[in-house]
């Protein structure tokens, strides 16, 4: 091969043409080399770009779960099955009743997970409601100090979990949304600013205490129900509030364990005394006591804990619970529970909100079907006590066995079996658990007041009782 420096030594006699030709061949070889190198790099770049485009196309082909347009239901509803672990409580205590005193420093914490993953354009709004959970005849300017709608900006992606999800959180009141009237409120969460694309609706309460309550829990006045029911008696004392016609101005509501589906209300006190209303009527606020909730513990997927038969590590953790049996028997047996609550906990992590994992929890209930018209549902605060297709069990009549598997976040979970029809209407609340006066329950008493000519119901009193403890005023 001719080196470039050899051309510098060529004489200038008749060999000039040969030298020039050789120099031309050298430059041609160099140009060809660089051209081939450039072509190789270009081809490599195009292949890399093509692979990246194919990967993007594959990701884009993953079906996006659209939120259907629905009409808001003024109850505690989760509208799509990908929304899980909805929590709503006063920041004084985890899983407490979602009520706060108007104008106080208290806060309500609202949390949920979206198993669709990614970041989405989510909004929330609040609506003031009357005692019967219908929208009040007032505008948002009347009941919200600033705005009644805002975007959810506080979210985090799950970390170190098999099940990917996005954790969202709202604190009320905040800089943008501040309720300024007492009463019932509905919180709505929806997508893309479209209030028909609902994800969640949840009830909460704002209290402006104007009267006092004195309450007690006693056995039912009906002889046939004395071993099964718990009756709530209470009196309202209102020396500072002028109540002219309690039959029209006052509504009393009692909930069992914070459940709107197990509640009673009345506008008729039994006695009207001087600055006192007495609610001890035999036919009101008489509740089937039920039984203690069942529970399981998945704070760690590495060990078997309460209620867990086996943990299986797969693409997502699978947890088989011990089979349950019917507790609808003659004798009551105490079992510690949280009255239907659930707590997100992770012993293997540090921040359960977004490092607790989900497991496919398999339930089994060995019991005959109570009748041919219903279905068994698994309910608890963890799923908002909804009796829908996701919580409906499958029955094997040959084995007399109900089964269901559903994803539930790590923690301690109370649950209960209910017998209801296909549409979720309860047939027998205690078909599989029985009902016993000794059962430990919480009861919430709410008193609403609408003065003559008033356009909305105020919440003027609240107290919470426990059958095993003294009443606790809020």
N, C-alpha and C positions, 0 to 999 in steps of 0.2 A: 504493500500500500504506500502510496506517495505521501510523504509528510509535507505539511505546508512550508516548513522552513527550507526544504529542498528547492522550492521554486525561487527562493531568493538568491540561490547560487547559480541559477541557469544563466549561461552567457547570452549575449544578444545577437549571436550570429544566426544562421538559418534555422536554429531549433526553436525560435520564438513561438511559431504556430503550435508546435508540439507541446510546449510548456503551457501555453494558454489553454489548449484543449484539456490537458491534465488538470489544470486548475479548475476548469469548468466542471469536469467530472467529479472532482473533490467536493465542490460546492453543491452539486446535485445530490451527492450521497448524504451530505449533512442535512440538506433541505428535506430529503425523503425521510430521514430518521425523525426529524422534528415533526413532520407531517403525520407520520405513523403514531408518534407519541400523543400528539394532539387528538388524533382520531380515537385512540384508545381511551383517553381521559373523557372525551365527549360521550363515547358509547357507555362508559361506566356511569357517568352522570345521568344519562338518559335512563339506564336500567334502574338506578337507585330511585329516580323520580317516579318511574313507572310503578315500582314496588310500593313506594309510599302512597301513591295514588290508589293502588289496589287496596291497601290496608285501610285508607280513609273510606273507600267505597264500602268495604266490609263493615266498618263501624257504622256508616250511615245506613246500611241495610238492616241494622238491628231495629226492630219495630218500636216506635215511640208510643208509649201508653198515653192515649188521649183521655182527658177528663170530660165525661159526658155532661151536657147541659141539663140541670135539674132545678126543681123548685125547692127553695129552702124549707126544711122542716124545723120547727122551733123546739127541737129536742136535742139530746146528746147523740149525734149521729156522725159516723165516719162513712163517707160516701164512696170511697174506692178501697179495695182490699190492700193496696200497697201502703196505705197510711197505718202506722202501728205506734203503740206505746204512747198514747195521748195522756198527758198529765196536766192537771189544772188544780192548783191549791194555793192557799195563803202561805207566804214565806215564813210565817211563824213555825210551821210544822209541815213536813213532807206529807203529801196526800190528804191534807186537811180539807174541810169543806171550803169551796171557793167563794168566800165572802170576805169583805173588808169594810171597815168603818170609813164613812165618807169624811174626807179631809184629814185623815190620819197619815202616818208615815208608812203604813203597811203596804205591801205589794202582793199582787197575784202573779204566780209563775205559770206560764203555759208552755208545754213542750210537746214535741211529737217527732217521729221519724218518718222519712219518705224512702221506702225501699226501691223506688225507681232510680235513686242515685242522682248525681250531678247537681248543678245549681239551677233552680227554676225561679221564675218570676212570680212570687207568691205575695198576696196581699191579705189583710184582715180588716174587719170593720166591726163595730158594735152597734146594737139596736136595742133601744129601751122597750120593755114589754110590760103588760099589765099582770095582775095576779094569776090570770089564766093563760099566760104565755102567748098573748096576741100582741102585735105591734101597738104601742101606745099612740094616742092621737096627738103627738107632738113631733116637732121636727128635730133633726140632729143638732141644730143650733140651740135648742132648749136643753138637751141633756148632755152635750159634749162641750167642754170648755174651749177646746181648740178644734181638732178635726175628729171625725168619726171613722176615718179610714187611713191606713198607712201601709207601707210596704214592709215585709219581714226582711231585715238586713242581718239579723244574728243567726248564722248557720255555720255548721262545721261538718266536714266529711268524716265518715267513720275511719278509725285508725286500727290497723292490725286485726281486722275481722274478716272472717270468711264471707259473711253476708255484708255486702256493701250497702250503705245507706247514708242519707244526709239528715243531720239532726238540726231542727229548727227550734227557736225559743223566742217567746214574747214576754215582756214584763209590763204589767198594767198597775197603775197609770204610768205613762212615760211622757216625754217632752211633747209628743204629737197628739196622743189620745188620752184625755183626762175626763172621766165621767164626773158630772157635777150635780146629778140628782140621785137620790136613793131609789131602790127598786130592783126589778129583775132586768137582766141584760142577756142578750144572745151575742156570743162571739162567733163570727163567720170567717173561715179561711178559704180562699179561692185563688185560682190561677189566672195570670195574665190580666189582672184587673177586671176580669169578667165575673160578676157575682152569680152567674148561673153555672160556672165551672167550679162547683163547690167541692172542697176536700173534707172539711170538718165544720160542724156547728157544736158549740158547747155553751151551757148555761152558767151564769155567775151572778153574784148578788152584791149590791151596795147598800149598806145599812146606815140609817140615821136614827139612832136610838131615841125614842120619845116616850115610851112607856116601859114598865117593868113586867117581868113574868115570874110566876111561881108554878113549878110543875112537879109531877110525880109519875112513877110507873107502877101500876098495880095489876093484879090478875083481872081477867075479863069478868064483867058483871054477869055474863051469861054462864050458867052452871055447866052447860055442855062444853064450853070453851075455856074453862078456868085452867086446865092443864096444858092448853095449847096456845093461848093468846096472851098478848101483853097490851094493856090499855093505858093510854096517855091522858091524864087529867091535868088541867092547868087553869090559871086565872091571870087576867090582864089587869094591872093597876094603872090608872091613867089620871092622876090628880092634876097634872099640868096640861092635859089635852082634852079639849071639849069635844066629846063624842055625842052628837045629838041623836043619831039613829044607827046603832051598831049593826042592825040587819042589812043596811045598805052601805055603811062606811067601812066596816071591818071584815076582812077575810083572813081566816086562820088556816094554815097549812102545816101538816106534819109529814116528814119523810122518814123512812126507815133506812139507816145506813147510807144516807145521802142519795138514795135511789128515787128518781122521779117516777119510775114504773111501780114503785111500792110506796104510795103516798095517799093521803086523804085530806080533804078540805071541807070547810063549812063557813057559812055566814050567820049561823044561828047559835048564839050562846044559850046555855040552859037557864042561867039567871043573870039579871041585870041589877046590880046593886050600886050604891053610891061610889062612883069612881072605880067600879070593879065590874069585870065581865067574867063569868064562870063557865068553863067548858068541861062539864062532867057528864054529859048526856050518855046514856047506855049504848046508844047506837052509833056513836062517832069515835074515831081515833082508837079503834079496837083492831089490833094487827095480829095476824098469825105470826108467831115468834120465829118459826122456821127452825133451823139447826145451825150449828157452827159450820163455817165454810171449810171446804177441803183446801189443801194447799200443797205446793211443792217448792223445792229450793234448787235453783240452778246458778247460784253465785259463782260456782266453779264448774267447768265442764271436765275437769281432770279427775274429780272425785264424785262418788255417788253420795247424795245427801238426801234429805227428807223427801219421801215420795218417789225417788228415782230408782228404777230397776237397773238401767244400764245407760251409759253414754257411748255413742259411736261417732268417731271422727271421720267425716266424709268431706265432700265438697262444701257441705254445711253440717254443723253438728246435728246429730240425731239423738233424741232423748226418749227412751221408753219409760213411762211411769208404771208403777205398780197398778194392777187392775183394781178399780173401785168396786164396792158392793153397795147395795141399797142400805140406807140407814133409816128407812121408814119402818121402824120397829117400835115396841112398846116403851122401852127404857131409853132415857136420855144419857148420853155419854159426853163429858166435856172434852173439848179439843181446842187448844189455843189457836186463835186466828186473828186476822186484822180486819174483820168485818167487811170482807170483799175487796180490800185495797191491794195494790201491788207496789213493789219497790224495786227499781232498777239498781242492781248491785253487781259488782264484778270484783271478786277477790284476786283475780289475776292481773288486774289493771289498776289505773290510778284515777281515771275520769270516766265513770260508767256511762255518762250521757252519750259519748261517742267512741269509747273503746270496749263497751260491753257488746258481746256478739249475740246473734240470734240462733236459736236452735229449733229444729222441727220437733215439736213436742207431741208424742203419741199418747192419747188418752184411751182408756178402756173402762167400760162400765158393765159389770155382770149383773143384769137384772132383766126381768121380763117386761115387755112393753105394757104400760098401764091400760092402753086401749088401742084400737085400730085406727084412730083418727088423728094421732099426733106424732110429734117427733121430739127427740131429746136434743137439747141445746146446751152448750157449755157457755156460761156467762160469768162475768166478774168485771171489776173496774178496768182490768187490763184491756177489755174489748168494749167498754161502755155499756155492758149488759145488752148488747144488740143480739136479737134473735133472727139472724139472717142465714143465707146459704153457707157462708164461710164458717159459721159456728154450729151448724147442724150436723148431728152425728149419723153414721150409717149403722143400720141395725141388721144383724144376722139372726133370724128367728130360730134357726137350727141350734145355734150355740147360746141363744139368749144373751147376745153380746152387742153393745154399742161401741163404736170406735170412731176416732177422728184424729187427724194429725194437722197441726197448724203451727206457723212460725211465731215464737214468743221470745222476747228479749230476756237476757240473763237477769236473775234476781229472785225475789220471793213473791210468789203469786198465789192469791186466793181465788178459788173458782167454785162454781155451783152448777148443778144440773137442774134444768127446767123442762117441763113437758108442755109443749105449745103446738099450735097448728102450723101449717105450711107458710102462712103469712106472718108468723111470729106472735100471734095472739095467745097469751098464756091460758092454758087449760088447767094446769095444776102446778103451782109454784113449788110445792114440796112433795111431789110424787116420789122422789128418790131419796129424800132426806128426812121426811117427817117434820113435825112442828112441836116444840116443847117450850113451856113457859120459862124454863131455866136458861134458855139460850141467851148468851150475852150479845146485846145489840146496841147500836147508837141510834138516837132519834133527834131530828132537827125540827124545831118549831119556828115558824116564820109568821109574823103578823103584818098584814098590809092595811093601809089606811088611805081612803080616798075621800077628802072632805066634800061637802055639798058644792056642786059646780066644778069639781076638780077634773082635770083631763088625764090624769095618770095615777097609778097606785104607788104610794110610798111604802118602803119597807121600814117599819118603825120599831120592830123588836125581833130579836133572835136569841135562842138558847139551844144548847146541845146537851142531851142527857145520855148517860150510859147506864144500862141496867145493873151494872156491878159497881158503879161509882156515884158520887154526888153529882147533881146537875152542874154544868159548867157554863157560865155566862160568857158571851163573846165580848 
